[in-house]
Amino acid sequence: MTDSLRDRTLALAALFQACGRVAACARHGAAADREAECLVHSILQQDAPSTEAVYGRVTNLRPGLRLLVQQLSTSTSPAERDMELARYVITVMVLERKLARRPALMERVAEGIERVRRQQEHFELTHPTILASLADIYQQTVSTLNPRVMVKGEPNLLANPDNAAFIRAMLLAAIRAAVLWHQKGGRRRHLLLKRRGLLESAERLLAENPA
């Protein structure tokens, strides 16, 4: 596996993992666990020395790698594929490209992240204060672009402010992963044209990094 393919696979797994957390929160409510902590951590890592360092370690991305394998595997039937998850991933990829063409919005994101870094001195990564601040960054920047990510789930859960903040924070983490995916040479068309290589890379990373 080349370093570039490994990096792209990790970034894509992070994107799937973040979108998976959005879907799970909309269906079952927020869960501020280690998986979510890893994704919040990634948002704050702007100058990490490697893709792996952005997420702490590869094992933190095992849930995303499993989702990636499930979505890309030819043995997965159409009925077993999560089309809602796929829609979130593609929409985030589109939004990341639009955000990249808006320097003023990118600057606002960077300023917001810097404020959250200062908050991190006083709160844990998944503390409601941190999640609310990340959600505000997303709402003031990415949410102003089209298409909007239309999250489907239980209305009572989506109406809960804590769940809404968690979802927006995870969407910001998804944008972070999409930025990294693009920086490492990933493109939307690769989900089709380089599907087999990404699948094999994800399977190898799972095998090499057991839980």
N, C-alpha and C positions, 0 to 999 in steps of 0.2 A: 504494500500500500504506500503510495507516495504521500509526502507530508501535506501537499495541497489537498489531496483527496481526503485525508484524515481530518484536516481542518474544516473542510466543507461539510463533511459528514457530522462532525461535532456541532458545528453551527446550525445545521439543519435539524439535528436531534434536539437542540435547545429550542429552536423555533417550534417544533412539534410539541415539546414538553410544555412550553409556556401556553400554547394554544389549547393543549389538553387540560391544563389547569383552569383555563377560562371556561371550557365546556363543563368540567367537573363542578366548579363553583356554581355555575348556572343551574346545574341539576341537583346538587347536593349541599351547597353552601361552601364557604371558604374553609381551608385547612392550612394554617400557617406552620407547615412542617419543614423538614430539611430540604425537600425538593423545592419548595417555594423560596426558602432562604437562599439556595444556590442561584435561583433566577434573579432575585433582588440583588444579590452580590454582583452578578454580571453587569447590571446597569451601572454600577458605581466603578467598574473597572475600565477606565478609558485608555490606559497605557500599559496594559498587561503584556508581559514578555511573550506569551504564547496563547493560542486558543484555549488550550486546556486550563491555563491559569485564570482565564476569565471566569471559569465555572468551578474552580477549586481543584477538581480531579474528575477523571472520566466517569468514575462510578456514580457521581452526582447526576450524570446524564443518562443513566440506564433506563429510566422511564421513557425518556424521549427517544432513545435508540430502539426500544421495543415498539413504540408507536410507529416509528419510521419503518421498521421491518414489516409490521402488520400492514401498513398502507402501501408499501412498494412490492410486497411479495406476490408473485403470480399465483401462489397457492391460496391466497386469500380471496374468497368469493366476493363478488360485488356487494352482496348483502351484508358481509362481515366488515366491509370497509366503512369507516366513519366519514361520510360525505360532509357532515357539518364541520368536523375537524379540518378536512381538506379545504373547505371554503374559508375557514378562518386563516389558514396558512397562506393561501393564495392572496387573500385580501390584504394581509399584513405585508406580503412581498410588494404588492402594488403600492401600498401606502408608504413603505420605506423609500421607494424610488421617487415618489412625489415629494416626500420630506427632504430628500437629498438635493432636490432642485430648489429648495426654499431656504437659503442661508439664514435669513432672519429667524425663521422658526427653529432651525438647527441651533442657533445661538441661544434662543430661549430655553431649549431643551438642556443645553450644556450648563446654562446658568442655574436652572432648576436642580440639576443633578449635583452641582456644587453645593447648593443649599442643603440638600439631603445628606451629603457627605458630612457636613458640619453637625447635622442632627444625629448622625450615626454615633457621634461621640457620647451621646446621652441615651440612646435607645437601641434595642436589638433590631436586627434587620427586618424582622416581620412584625415589629410593633405597630399598632394601629396608626401612630403618628407618622411613621415612615411610609406606610402603605398609602395613607391619605395624601402625603406630599407627592409621592410618585403618581398617584391617580390624578392629582391636580396638574402635574406636568403634562400628562397624556391628554387631559381634557382641554388644556389651553393651547395645545399644539397639534398633535396628530388628529384629534377629534374635529379640528376645523377643516380637514381635508376630506375629499371624497375618493373612493366610496367609504362610507362608515362601516365599521365592523358591527354587524347586526347580531347580537348575542341572543340565542334562544335558550329558554329554560323555564323554570318554575317562576311564575310572576311574583309570588311572595318572597322568594329568595332574591330575585333581581331588584326588588324594591328596597331591600335591606341596605342601608348606607355602607355598612362594613363589607358586605359582599360586593357592592358596586365598586368600592375603592380597591378591593382585592383584584377584581376583574381588570380594572384599568391598569393597575400596577403590573399584572401579568401581561397585558397587551403591550405595555412599554418594554417589558423584558423580551417579548416577541419581536418588537421593532429592533431592539439591540441585537438579537440573534440574526435578524434579516440583514442588518448592516454588516455584521461579521461575515455572513454567508456571501454577500456581494463582494466584500473586500477580498475574500479568499478565492474569488473567481466563480462563485456560484451564480447561476441564472435560472429563471423560472423554467425555461425550456429543458434544462438538465433533468428536471423531474421525470420527463418522458425520454429524452434522448440518452441520458446517462443513468437511467433507472437501475440497471443491473449492477453497475459499478458502485453506486451509492448503497444498494441493498447489501452487496457482499462486504463493503466496508463497514456498514453498521453491524452486520452479523459478526465480523471479525473483532470489532471493538467490544461487543458484548462478551464474546468468548475469552478475550484477553483481560477483561476487567470484571471478574465475577463480583457479586455483591458481598 
